[in-house]
């Protein structure tokens, strides 16, 4: 009988999962907004798509509107890797090392058909898509892709970043040693 009356009584929820739900959503939305509007790109340019990559940074297309205007030439300062052009088998370990050195969270954009699928280079020396080496978030098709396609790909990446759920990590504090321990 006592448990039945508790089920009917209105109460304020104080369970940990429900209490952190609001704050988790708020922090997640804030982090998503901040991350999507401050993409620090590392350009890994190897081939002819580099000209289209440079045109995206010009005043006409203005990639700065999306918070990705300044390329970082150190992987430790970047969170978006733009692989622009053909990757051959000798460059694959270097690309993997660059990806591993990037800070978390990190995103990868395959720029052009050569980075996405190897392009018309169907031979033993060319990697048939960088997704064989590193995980790819956005593929931008074209040979070379138009600047408008690059901006569309960047908008898709921003939507993906905004939709990610960020967890609040709650750790128990470390227990203090008792008197006389730890000496």
NORBEL-V65976 format. One record per residue. N is the residue number from 1. SS is DSSP state (H for helix, E for strand, L for the rest). PSI is psi in whole degrees, 0 to 359 (NA if undefined). D_LAST is the distance of its C-alpha to the last C-alpha in Angstrom with 2 decimals. Layout:
n: [N;N]
ss: [SS;SS]
psi: [PSI;PSI]
d_last: [D_LAST;D_LAST]
This chain:
n: [1;2;3;4;5;6;7;8;9;10;11;12;13;14;15;16;17;18;19;20;21;22;23;24;25;26;27;28;29;30;31;32;33;34;35;36;37;38;39;40;41;42;43;44;45;46;47;48;49;50;51;52;53;54;55;56;57;58;59;60;61;62;63;64;65;66;67;68;69;70;71;72;73;74;75;76;77;78;79;80;81;82;83;84;85;86;87;88;89;90;91;92;93;94;95;96;97;98;99;100;101;102;103;104;105;106;107;108;109;110;111;112;113;114;115;116;117;118;119;120;121;122;123;124;125;126;127;128;129;130;131;132;133;134;135;136;137;138;139;140;141;142;143;144;145;146;147;148;149;150;151;152;153;154;155;156;157;158;159;160;161;162;163;164;165;166;167;168;169;170;171;172;173;174;175;176;177;178;179;180;181;182;183]
ss: [L;H;H;H;H;H;H;H;L;L;L;L;L;L;L;H;H;H;H;H;H;H;H;H;H;H;H;H;H;H;H;H;H;H;H;H;L;L;L;L;E;E;E;E;E;L;L;L;H;H;H;H;H;H;H;H;L;L;L;L;L;L;H;H;H;H;L;L;L;L;E;L;L;L;H;H;H;L;L;E;E;E;E;E;L;L;L;E;H;H;H;H;H;H;H;H;H;H;H;H;H;L;L;L;L;L;E;E;E;E;E;L;H;H;H;H;H;L;L;L;L;L;L;L;L;E;L;L;L;H;H;H;L;L;L;L;L;E;E;E;L;L;L;L;L;L;H;H;H;H;H;H;H;H;H;H;H;H;H;H;H;H;H;L;L;L;L;L;L;L;L;L;L;L;L;L;L;L;L;L;L;L;L]
psi: [323;323;329;322;330;328;331;333;134;140;157;130;131;14;146;319;319;328;323;353;313;312;324;317;319;314;320;316;319;315;319;317;316;319;323;335;9;63;123;109;147;108;124;83;124;347;201;338;347;328;318;325;318;325;333;330;353;172;333;319;330;76;349;338;336;8;24;34;329;113;140;132;23;124;338;345;3;154;357;119;119;107;109;106;191;136;120;172;332;333;344;314;329;316;319;320;319;316;318;332;348;151;154;149;151;150;150;134;124;111;108;164;330;319;330;316;9;347;216;3;83;74;179;342;348;135;127;65;129;350;353;342;309;156;141;136;316;134;128;110;164;155;89;159;145;154;328;323;323;318;323;318;322;322;319;319;319;320;322;319;317;325;350;147;126;124;144;122;121;115;144;138;147;140;137;142;145;164;130;346;157;12;NA]
d_last: [55.21;52.05;50.80;54.21;54.10;50.66;52.08;54.95;53.12;52.46;48.84;46.65;44.51;40.83;39.67;37.04;39.28;42.21;40.33;38.80;42.11;43.65;40.70;40.19;43.87;43.76;40.80;42.37;45.70;44.21;42.18;45.24;47.47;45.19;44.70;48.39;49.48;47.14;47.56;46.46;48.50;48.14;51.67;52.01;55.72;57.55;61.21;64.17;62.44;60.76;63.90;63.68;59.99;60.92;63.70;61.33;59.53;62.86;64.18;66.53;63.91;60.94;57.78;56.07;57.29;54.67;51.74;51.75;53.62;51.26;50.41;47.00;47.12;43.45;42.32;38.93;40.82;43.19;43.22;46.83;48.11;51.89;53.22;56.71;59.07;59.25;56.19;56.98;54.95;53.64;52.21;50.54;47.23;47.10;47.73;45.01;42.50;43.58;43.13;39.62;38.61;39.86;37.62;37.54;39.77;42.51;46.18;48.80;52.51;55.02;57.74;61.11;62.56;61.22;57.56;58.29;60.35;61.20;64.46;67.54;65.49;65.72;64.68;61.95;60.42;59.72;56.99;58.85;56.69;53.19;52.03;51.87;48.99;47.22;47.68;50.37;50.61;54.06;57.06;59.70;62.94;65.65;66.78;65.83;64.78;66.37;64.21;65.01;63.49;60.31;60.08;60.74;57.91;55.59;56.66;55.94;52.44;51.86;53.05;50.71;47.72;48.74;49.06;45.59;43.27;39.85;37.21;34.65;31.30;29.32;25.76;23.57;20.61;17.23;15.60;12.86;9.78;10.57;9.44;6.70;5.67;3.79;0.00]
